[in-house]
Amino acid sequence: MPRFPQTHLLASEIASTYGGTVSGDTAQIATPGHSASDRGTSIKVDHTAPGGLLVHCFNGTRDDALAVKEMLRRDGFCDDHDATLSDEAETARRFAIRKVKAEELRNQRIAARVAMDIMAAARPGDAAHPYLLRKRIPPENLWQENCDLLVPMFDPDEHLWNVQRISPAGKKLFLKRGRTKGVFWFAGTLRDLICIGEGMATMAAVRRATGYSVVAAMSASNLPAVAQIVRSRSDEATLFITADDDAAGIKAAREASVLTGARIVVPQELHHD
């Protein structure tokens, strides 16, 4: 039996987060700044490597590999090797990290089953819902349970992982311990021209005004990862990053733009042809 039997779960989560594929304990993702279709970066889960991951960019340089490692570190998939620890202590530390990751994934899968049960019993969103009326957006790909609006959140393969619940007063809640990284709400066909931003209401308003397909990452921190996922699934599409007008929003939009080559816009710049 492998020493770390949960390594394939970590590889699967990495692949899902960045819109890649997985084989055993290795994820293949697009190299940032390169074509999203060639899966040029290999990430192997290896407890003997610094940070627990081996990164190799087949279509890039050492700097590209270091940029990927920093991205993985930022998103919590790896951490720096602590040279002050003994080999035994370092191995134990890494195993503890993998155990936490495996438990997190288990909880996310439980939440996903809850989300599927909720959506199975839900009805299509009512255009007269108070939140929709205030935001002046339609109920496309929105659902309802009693008085609460439901925003389904999917991975790149359209598997449901989470549901954001919005009360008539506008209070928002995700499912407890549900996955939020690398999942998103969308409306439209996700081809040709796609606008990607943070909140559902903002992106629904963009769709209402332009007719373009839209994707909502649901947070600034999730925007770069979601933009990469969309690019990897729609390599020929024209992408716009719809930036929120605040420091976190602008920073996330710039990072998403660098990773995907998408143009940054504010909603007023978009127009319907």
N, C-alpha and C positions, 0 to 999 in steps of 0.2 A: 504494500500500500504506500502511495506517495506520502512524504512527511507532512505535506500541506495539502490535504485532499480538497480544500476549498479554492485552490488557485484558479480553476476554470471559471468559478463564479466571478472572481475579480476581473479576469480577462473579458468575460461576457459583459460586465458592467462598463468597462473601458470602451469596448467596441460599440456598445449601444449609445454611450454618452457622446462619442465623436463620429457617429454615423459610419462605423466600420463593420468588419466581419470578424468572426472568431473561429479558431481551430484549436481545441484543447486548451492549453494554458497560454496561447498567443493571440493577441488582437492585431488586426491589420487596419490601419486608418490612413486617411489622406495626409500627406506631408503638408503642413501649413505653408501657404503661398504657392503650392503646386496644384496640378490638376486634381480635382476631387475624385476622379474616376479610377485612378490607378492604384490606390491603396499602397502608397510608396513607403509607409513607415510600419515597421514591425515592433510590437511591444510584447515582450515575453515576461511572464510572471516567474521570477527566480529569486528565492530567498537568499541566495548567496551574493546577489548583485547589490551595489549601493542603492538604497531606497527600495530594494525588492523588485526592481523592474529593469530589464535590459531593453534598450531602445536602439534600433538601427534604421536609418533612413536610406533606402536603396537609391532614391532619386535626389538625394540632398547631401549636405556636408555635415561635418561634426557640429557646426553651429546650429544647423537645423535640428540635429538630434538633441542638442542641449536645450533648444527652444521647446521641443516636445517634452523633455524631462521637466522643464520649468512649468509647462502647462499642466502636466500630471501632478506635480507637487502643489500647484495652486489649487487644483480641484480635489485635493485630498487623497489621491491615489498612491502617492509615494512620499517619502520624507528622507531627509539627508541621513547618510550613514554617520553614526556617532563613533568616532575612532577611539573614544575613551572607554567604551564598553568592551568587555571581554567577548570572545566569539560566542560563548554560551549565553551571556546576557543579551547580546545583539540578536541571536537567534530567537530567544524567548520574546524579546521586544517585537520582532517582526511577526512572530506567530500571533502575539496578542493583537497586533494591528489587523492581520488577516481575519482573526476571529471576530473582531468588531465589524469588519466589512461584511463578513458572511452573515452575521446577525442582522445587520442593517438591511441586507438584501432579502433575508427571510421576512423581516417586518414589512418591507416594501411589497413583497408578493402577497402577504396577508391583506394589506391595504388595497392592493389591486383587485383581489377577490371581492372585497367589500364594495369597491367602486363599481365592479361589474353587476353586483346585486342591486345597487342603487340605480344604475342606469337601466337595468332590465325592467324596473318598476316605474321609471320616470315617464313623463309625457312631454311632448314638444313644448318648448318655451312659449309662453303667452306674450304676444306683442304688447299687451296692456300691463305687463309687470312693471311696478313702480320704478325699478332700477333702469329698465330699458327705456321707459318713457323719459326719465331724467337725462339719460345719456343720449337719447334720440338715436338708438340703434335697433336694428331688427333682431329677431330671435334665431338667426341662422346658426345651425350647429350648437344651439343652446337648448337646455332641457329644464324641466321643472319637477320638483317634488313638493307637494303642498304649496306653500308660499315662497319657497326658496328656489332661486335660479341655480342651475347646475352647469358648470363649465368643464367638459371632459378634457383630460390631458393624455396625450398619446405619445408613444415612442415612434421612431422612423418607420416601423413596420405596422403602424396603426394599432398596436396593442394598448389597451387602456390601462393606465397605472394609477391615476389619481383623479379626483373631482374637486374643483373649487366650488364651494357653496356660497351664494350671495343672498343675503336677506333682503327684504323689501327696503330696509333702511340703508343698505349698502355695506353691511358688515360681511367680511370675507374670511372664509376658513378653508384650509386644505384638510384632507383626511389625516388623522394622527399617524405619524410615522410613514406617511405615503411618500413615494418618490416624487421629487420636484426637479432634479438635475437631469437634463437631456430629454425632457418631455415638454409638450406644448399643446396649445389649442390652435385650431386652424379653421379657415373657411375658404372654400374654393377648391380648384383642382391641383394646385401646387405644381404648375408648369408654366412655361413662357415668361411671365412676369410675376414676381412674388415680393410682397412687402413684409418685412420681419421687424417686430418691435417688442415692447415689454407687455403692457396690459391688454387684456381682452377687449375692454371698452374702446381703447384708443384704436386698436387694429380693426375692430368691427366698424368704427366710424370711418376709417380709411377705406374699407371695402364698400361701405354705403356710398361714399363720395366718388370713388373711382371705378368700382367694379373689379379691381385687381384681387387676386388671391392673397390672403394674409395669414401670417403666423404670429402667435403671441407666445413669447418665452415665459411670461408671467412674472419675471423679475429681471433686474439689470444683471445680476450675477450669472444668470442662466443664458443671457442673450448670445454671447460668443459661441458657446457650445451648440446652441440651437441653430445659429446661422451656419456653422460648419456642417451640421447634420443636413440641413436643407440643401446646401451646396452639393454635398456628396450624393444626394438623391436626385438633384436636378442640375446636372453639370452644365447644361446649355441654357438654363433659364437666366433671365436678367433679374438680379436681386437689388432691392433697396433696403437699407437699414433705416427704420423710422426712429429717430433718436428722441428720447424724453429730454426735456429742457432742464436738466439739473446735472450736477457734477458727476454723480454715479452713472446717469444715463448717457451722458456724452462720452465718458471713459469707456463704458461697455460698447457703445456704438462704434467707437474708433477701433477697438480691439476686434470686433466682429468684422469690420470693414477690411482690416489688414489680413485677417485669416481667410476671407472669402473673395476679396476684390469687389465687394458690393459698394455702391455709392451710398453715402449718408445723406438723408433728407429730413426735413421737418415736414409735418403733415401738410402745411400750406403750399409746399413746393410740388406736391403730387397733383396731377390733373387727369381727368378722364378724356381719352382720345375721342 
